Amino acid sequence: MPAITTTSKKPKVDARVAASAAAAYFKELYPNVTAFSLEEVELSEDGTHWMITLSFDIPANPRLGSVLAQFQPPKAKFKVFKVDAKTGRVVAMKIRKLE
C-alpha cells in the first residue's frame, strides 16, 4: 500500500502552546513586568507560524509628580511574537503599534 501524504496546512503546535511559548519568552525578556494580557492569536496564511500579540501597561510618567502621576492612566504597549508552528519556538518579536 502506498503511503498517504497530505498537504494540510495544519500546524503541529496549537494556538495555546504558541501563546504559552510567547508568554514564557516575554517573561524572560521583561522580568519586571508582572502583568500582561493575550490580545491576538493568528496563524500565518502558509500555516508555518503563529503570530501572538501580548499587551502590558507602562506606568504613568513619574516626572509629573506623585499627585499628577496618580491620575495618569497607564499606557499600553503591544508586542507581536512569531512562533514556529512546528516546533513552538519563538523566532521573532516586534513592536505592534495601534493604528
C-alpha positions in Angstrom: 0.0 0.0 0.0 1.4 3.5 -0.9 2.0 6.0 1.9 -0.7 8.6 2.3 0.6 12.1 2.0 -1.4 15.2 3.0 -0.7 18.8 2.0 -2.6 20.1 5.0 -1.6 23.4 6.5 -2.4 22.2 10.0 0.3 23.2 12.4 1.8 20.7 14.9 1.7 23.3 17.6 -1.7 24.6 18.5 -2.6 28.2 19.5 -2.5 27.5 23.2 1.1 26.1 23.0 2.2 29.0 20.8 0.7 31.6 23.2 2.4 29.9 26.2 5.7 30.0 24.3 5.3 33.7 23.6 4.4 34.4 27.3 7.4 32.5 28.6 9.7 34.4 26.2 8.1 37.7 27.2 8.7 36.8 30.9 12.4 36.1 30.2 12.9 39.4 28.4 10.8 41.6 30.7 11.1 40.1 34.2 9.9 43.3 35.9 6.6 43.3 34.1 4.3 41.4 36.4 1.0 41.5 34.3 0.3 41.2 30.7 -2.6 40.0 28.5 -3.1 37.9 25.4 -4.6 40.1 22.8 -4.4 38.3 19.4 -3.6 34.9 18.0 -3.3 34.3 14.3 -1.9 31.5 12.1 0.0 32.7 9.1 -1.6 32.0 5.7 1.0 29.4 4.8 0.5 27.7 8.2 4.1 27.9 9.3 3.9 30.5 12.1 1.7 31.7 14.8 1.5 35.5 15.4 0.8 36.1 19.1 0.2 39.6 20.4 0.7 40.4 24.1 -0.1 43.7 25.8 1.3 45.2 29.0 1.0 48.5 30.8 3.7 51.1 31.3 3.2 53.2 34.4 2.5 56.9 34.2 5.5 59.2 33.9 6.9 59.7 37.5 8.4 63.1 36.4 4.9 64.5 36.5 5.0 64.5 40.3 3.4 61.9 42.6 0.0 63.7 42.7 -0.4 64.1 38.9 1.1 60.6 38.2 -1.7 59.1 40.1 -4.3 60.5 37.7 -2.5 59.5 34.5 -3.8 56.2 33.0 -1.1 53.6 32.2 -0.1 53.4 28.6 -0.5 50.0 26.9 2.3 48.6 24.8 2.0 45.7 22.4 4.5 43.0 21.3 3.9 40.5 18.5 5.7 37.2 18.7 6.3 35.0 15.7 6.2 31.3 16.8 7.2 28.4 14.6 4.1 26.3 14.2 6.1 23.0 14.0 8.5 23.5 17.0 6.8 26.1 19.2 10.0 28.1 19.3 9.7 31.9 19.3 11.6 33.2 16.2 10.9 36.9 16.3 9.4 39.7 18.4 8.2 43.0 17.1 6.6 46.2 18.4 2.9 46.3 17.5 1.6 49.9 17.0 -2.1 50.5 17.0 -3.5 52.3 14.0 
